[in-house]
Amino acid sequence: MIMDKFGILCALSGAIIAALLGGMGSAKGVGMAGEAAAGAIAETPALFGRVLILQLLPGTQGIYGFLIAVITLTQIGILGGSNDVSLVKGMAYFAACMPMALVGYFSAIHQSRVSIAGIGMVIKKPDQFGKAMILPAMVETYAIFAFLISILAINGVAGLSI
């Protein structure tokens, strides 16, 4: 019956939200940093490689969200296998996807702001590129933590017998 499918719906929703929010945050972040990068390149074309790296950093959260979605879809049988997921297990998968979904979205946007500041630093002092890259990488740390927590939680849910 329809009630039997709420578990798979919850799990599928978590996977979709992880990919959606991670992708949205990254798209916005890469776009914002790209605007700053375009201004830097217009001023000093030789900075292209350096500012490109700073622009790309907020894009990783979209990759992490995508991977969480693929892992979840594999675990719940959407990408092969049995897709018989209890409501409790489906809700647990949903919850397991949320760290990456929420932290991914917000960290991508904040990382882009730090990347934009780094682009400004590289315009003024091109020799400070290393420092300009470390600063947004610090924001990345929290996206990696969320990614790891989501992976651990998803794998933990897979082992539950509920």
RODO-2510 file (C-alpha; in nm, 4 decimals, decimal comma):
residues 162
     n   res          X          Y          Z
     1     m     0,0000     0,0000     0,0000
     2     i     0,0938     0,3666    -0,0054
     3     m     0,2038     0,3609     0,3599
     4     d     0,4668     0,1003     0,2702
     5     k     0,6394     0,3518     0,0428
     6     f     0,6887     0,6370     0,2912
     7     g     1,0257     0,4961     0,3975
     8     i     1,1680     0,5035     0,0475
     9     l     1,0156     0,8495    -0,0044
    10     c     1,1887     0,9843     0,3096
    11     a     1,5228     0,8355     0,2105
    12     l     1,4912     0,9566    -0,1486
    13     s     1,3998     1,3053    -0,0242
    14     g     1,7138     1,3183     0,1893
    15     a     1,9318     1,2198    -0,1057
    16     i     1,7691     1,4768    -0,3321
    17     i     1,7982     1,7553    -0,0737
    18     a     2,1689     1,6777    -0,0177
    19     a     2,2392     1,7051    -0,3907
    20     l     2,0074     2,0020    -0,4357
    21     l     2,1351     2,2206    -0,1517
    22     g     2,5007     2,1307    -0,2091
    23     g     2,4593     2,2130    -0,5783
    24     m     2,2700     2,5351    -0,5130
    25     g     2,5290     2,6585    -0,2638
    26     s     2,8141     2,5715    -0,4981
    27     a     2,6481     2,7298    -0,8005
    28     k     2,5871     3,0505    -0,6082
    29     g     2,9364     3,0458    -0,4551
    30     v     3,1216     2,9750    -0,7779
    31     g     2,9120     3,2410    -0,9507
    32     m     2,9889     3,5058    -0,6885
    33     a     3,3596     3,4248    -0,6924
    34     g     3,3506     3,4170    -1,0727
    35     e     3,2257     3,7734    -1,0820
    36     a     3,5190     3,8841    -0,8675
    37     a     3,7574     3,6722    -1,0758
    38     a     3,6363     3,8351    -1,3972
    39     g     3,7121     4,1779    -1,2530
    40     a     4,0584     4,0650    -1,1448
    41     i     4,1371     3,9180    -1,4868
    42     a     4,0154     4,2325    -1,6630
    43     e     4,2596     4,4301    -1,4513
    44     t     4,5494     4,1826    -1,4651
    45     p     4,5075     3,8962    -1,7168
    46     a     4,8154     3,7154    -1,5806
    47     l     4,6184     3,6344    -1,2613
    48     f     4,3827     3,3998    -1,4464
    49     g     4,5204     3,0720    -1,3050
    50     r     4,5341     3,1972    -0,9496
    51     v     4,1869     3,3455    -0,9384
    52     l     4,0422     3,0431    -1,1187
    53     i     4,1541     2,8206    -0,8311
    54     l     3,9966     3,0582    -0,5798
    55     q     3,6759     3,0639    -0,7838
    56     l     3,6528     2,6847    -0,7988
    57     l     3,6907     2,6197    -0,4252
    58     p     3,3199     2,6758    -0,3392
    59     g     3,2297     2,4130    -0,6018
    60     t     3,3308     2,1154    -0,3919
    61     q     3,0187     2,1188    -0,1763
    62     g     2,8107     2,0374    -0,4836
    63     i     3,0351     1,7376    -0,5482
    64     y     3,0004     1,6211    -0,1875
    65     g     2,6202     1,6558    -0,1995
    66     f     2,6116     1,4596    -0,5251
    67     l     2,8212     1,1807    -0,3734
    68     i     2,5992     1,1616    -0,0645
    69     a     2,2959     1,1323    -0,2928
    70     v     2,4571     0,8537    -0,4982
    71     i     2,5623     0,6602    -0,1862
    72     t     2,2117     0,6925    -0,0422
    73     l     2,0414     0,5935    -0,3678
    74     t     2,2650     0,2883    -0,3853
    75     q     2,1926     0,1912    -0,0233
    76     i     1,8154     0,2214    -0,0608
    77     g     1,7993     0,0239    -0,3836
    78     i     1,7031     0,3025    -0,6231
    79     l     2,0232     0,2370    -0,8200
    80     g     1,9732    -0,1403    -0,8138
    81     g     1,8638    -0,3956    -0,5619
    82     s     1,5641    -0,4059    -0,3342
    83     n     1,4044    -0,0756    -0,2436
    84     d     1,2106    -0,2034     0,0543
    85     v     1,2849     0,0616     0,3185
    86     s     1,0867     0,0889     0,6427
    87     l     0,9563     0,4280     0,7501
    88     v     1,1987     0,4429     1,0430
    89     k     1,4940     0,3510     0,8235
    90     g     1,3823     0,6010     0,5578
    91     m     1,3669     0,8755     0,8185
    92     a     1,7117     0,7734     0,9407
    93     y     1,8500     0,8011     0,5855
    94     f     1,6851     1,1425     0,5545
    95     a     1,8520     1,2573     0,8772
    96     a     2,1861     1,1125     0,7638
    97     c     2,1778     1,3272     0,4492
    98     m     2,1017     1,6515     0,6330
    99     p     2,4541     1,7369     0,7588
   100     m     2,5835     1,7492     0,4036
   101     a     2,2734     1,9237     0,2724
   102     l     2,2743     2,2075     0,5247
   103     v     2,6451     2,2528     0,5896
   104     g     2,7134     2,2119     0,2168
   105     y     2,4796     2,4945     0,1232
   106     f     2,5983     2,7429     0,3822
   107     s     2,9680     2,6588     0,3654
   108     a     2,9754     2,7041    -0,0135
   109     i     2,8340     3,0540     0,0172
   110     h     3,0659     3,1504     0,3021
   111     q     3,3613     2,9955     0,1248
   112     s     3,2860     3,2057    -0,1818
   113     r     3,2939     3,5221     0,0295
   114     v     3,6358     3,4269     0,1637
   115     s     3,7476     3,3380    -0,1907
   116     i     3,6320     3,6798    -0,3119
   117     a     3,8378     3,8445    -0,0375
   118     g     4,1313     3,6257    -0,1445
   119     i     4,0889     3,7397    -0,5045
   120     g     4,1050     4,0985    -0,3803
   121     m     4,4240     4,0130    -0,1927
   122     v     4,5806     3,8542    -0,5019
   123     i     4,4982     4,1632    -0,7096
   124     k     4,6867     4,3836    -0,4650
   125     k     4,9635     4,1384    -0,3736
   126     p     4,9981     3,8507    -0,6237
   127     d     5,2796     3,6986    -0,4169
   128     q     5,0266     3,6284    -0,1355
   129     f     4,8345     3,3671    -0,3345
   130     g     4,9220     3,0857    -0,0925
   131     k     4,7728     3,2757     0,1988
   132     a     4,4706     3,3716    -0,0106
   133     m     4,4081     3,0029    -0,0803
   134     i     4,4466     2,8811     0,2788
   135     l     4,1694     3,1075     0,4062
   136     p     3,8814     2,9570     0,1995
   137     a     4,0288     2,6103     0,2564
   138     m     3,9549     2,6577     0,6262
   139     v     3,5838     2,6901     0,5447
   140     e     3,6142     2,3729     0,3343
   141     t     3,7086     2,1847     0,6507
   142     y     3,3523     2,2051     0,7785
   143     a     3,2073     2,0815     0,4502
   144     i     3,4435     1,7830     0,4736
   145     f     3,3315     1,7154     0,8317
   146     a     2,9661     1,7201     0,7221
   147     f     3,0462     1,4940     0,4269
   148     l     3,2164     1,2416     0,6540
   149     i     2,9352     1,2498     0,9108
   150     s     2,6769     1,1902     0,6384
   151     i     2,8786     0,8971     0,4990
   152     l     2,9212     0,7430     0,8441
   153     a     2,5525     0,7913     0,9257
   154     i     2,4356     0,6457     0,5932
   155     n     2,6545     0,3412     0,6419
   156     g     2,5289     0,3099     0,9993
   157     v     2,1671     0,3193     0,8840
   158     a     2,2389     0,0496     0,6260
   159     g     2,3469    -0,1802     0,9084
   160     l     2,0323    -0,1257     1,1154
   161     s     1,7786    -0,4062     1,1264
   162     i     1,4626    -0,1956     1,1561
***
